[in-house]
């Protein structure tokens, strides 16, 4: 895999969650390259069990569109302290 240049990359993934909470038909709608589309599909697919959608109290199949944002080359966020 190539080194990812610094930047912000958005990958849109679509998938279906069936009545049992299983994931099917996972696809990346866009792939900025560098293997990011495949990695995002692996991450989403790695969640084996999802909570199925419900309609009128019955579990139903649901279509989901999710945008995953990857930030590359940025320094780590500084830890902020909150005073209450």
QUIMO-V676076 format. One record per backbone hydrogen bond with DSSP energy under -0.5 kcal/mol. CO is the residue of the C=O (numbers start at 1). NH is the residue of the N-H. Records with the same first field share a line. If there is no record, write none. Layout:
CO = NH + NH
//
This chain:
3 = 5
7 = 9 + 72
9 = 11 + 70
11 = 13 + 68
12 = 29 + 30
13 = 66
14 = 27
15 = 64
16 = 18 + 24
17 = 62
18 = 21
21 = 50
22 = 18
24 = 16
27 = 14 + 29
33 = 36
35 = 39
36 = 40
37 = 41
38 = 42
39 = 43
40 = 44
41 = 45
42 = 46
43 = 47
44 = 47
46 = 48
48 = 50
50 = 52
53 = 60
55 = 58
58 = 55
60 = 53
62 = 17
64 = 15
66 = 13 + 68
68 = 11
70 = 9 + 72
72 = 7
82 = 84
//
